């Protein structure tokens, strides 16, 4: 009886997934442009104070890692979008099996089944 009262998540259709991926892409691109803007602001001549230089160096490292992470996310999203556009978005890129709908619901950018991930 408890299972009857549980709400089921809607099945992720390709148009729903595509819309979600496009929204994710726009969000990641916005975050990436803000990181790049911060990097440009950081590109001023270094401070003469050693402590300030150390803080700037740490900030640069954080921005570099954040930029790398966002670029990976963007690549994953764009890959998933392209796979949907050519009609293979719900198939694993490694084994060709169907990607479980629950996985797609949680990770719309997934291009691999759980087994191959």
C-alpha positions in Angstrom: 0.0 0.0 0.0 2.9 2.4 0.7 4.2 1.9 -2.8 0.8 3.0 -4.2 1.1 6.3 -2.4 4.6 7.0 -3.7 4.8 9.5 -6.5 6.4 8.3 -9.6 8.7 10.5 -11.5 7.6 11.2 -15.1 9.2 9.2 -17.8 11.9 11.4 -19.4 10.9 12.0 -23.0 13.6 13.1 -25.5 12.0 16.6 -25.9 11.9 17.0 -22.1 15.5 15.8 -21.8 16.6 18.0 -24.7 15.0 21.1 -23.1 16.6 20.3 -19.7 20.0 19.8 -21.4 19.7 23.2 -23.2 18.9 24.9 -19.9 21.9 23.2 -18.3 24.1 24.2 -21.2 23.0 27.9 -20.8 23.6 27.8 -17.1 27.1 26.2 -17.5 28.0 28.7 -20.3 26.9 31.6 -18.0 29.0 30.3 -15.1 32.0 29.8 -17.5 31.7 33.3 -18.7 31.7 34.6 -15.1 34.8 32.6 -14.3 36.5 33.9 -17.4 35.6 37.5 -16.4 37.1 36.9 -13.0 40.2 35.5 -14.7 40.5 38.7 -16.8 40.1 40.9 -13.6 42.9 38.8 -12.1 45.2 39.4 -15.0 46.4 42.7 -13.6 50.0 43.2 -12.5 50.8 41.1 -9.4 50.7 42.7 -6.0 54.0 43.5 -4.4 53.0 42.1 -1.0 53.9 38.4 -0.7 50.8 37.6 1.2 48.6 39.2 -1.5 50.5 37.3 -4.3 49.9 34.0 -2.4 46.2 34.7 -2.2 46.1 35.7 -5.9 47.9 32.5 -6.8 45.4 30.4 -4.8 42.5 32.3 -6.5 44.0 31.6 -9.9 44.2 27.9 -9.1 40.6 27.8 -8.0 39.5 29.6 -11.1 41.5 27.2 -13.3 40.0 24.1 -11.7 36.5 25.6 -11.9 37.0 26.4 -15.5 38.2 22.9 -16.3 35.2 21.4 -14.5 32.8 23.6 -16.3 34.3 22.8 -19.6 34.0 19.1 -18.9 30.3 19.6 -18.0 29.7 21.6 -21.1 31.3 19.0 -23.3 29.2 16.2 -21.7 26.0 18.3 -22.2 26.9 19.1 -25.9 27.7 15.4 -26.5 24.3 14.4 -25.1 22.5 17.0 -27.2 24.2 15.8 -30.4 23.4 12.2 -29.6 19.7 13.1 -29.1 19.7 15.1 -32.4 20.9 12.1 -34.3 18.5 9.7 -32.6 20.8 7.7 -30.4 20.5 9.7 -27.2 19.0 6.9 -25.2 21.6 4.4 -26.1 24.9 3.8 -24.3 27.9 5.2 -26.2 30.0 2.2 -25.2 27.8 -1.0 -25.4 24.7 0.3 -27.3 22.3 -0.8 -24.6 19.4 1.4 -23.7 20.2 3.9 -20.9 17.8 3.3 -18.0 15.2 6.1 -17.7 16.0 6.6 -14.0 19.6 7.4 -14.9 18.5 9.8 -17.6 16.2 11.5 -15.1 19.0 12.0 -12.6 21.8 12.7 -15.2 20.2 14.0 -18.4 23.8 14.4 -19.8 24.4 10.7 -19.4 25.7 9.0 -22.6 26.6 5.7 -20.9 24.5 3.1 -19.1 25.2 2.4 -15.5 27.3 -0.6 -16.3 29.6 1.2 -18.7 29.8 4.5 -16.7 
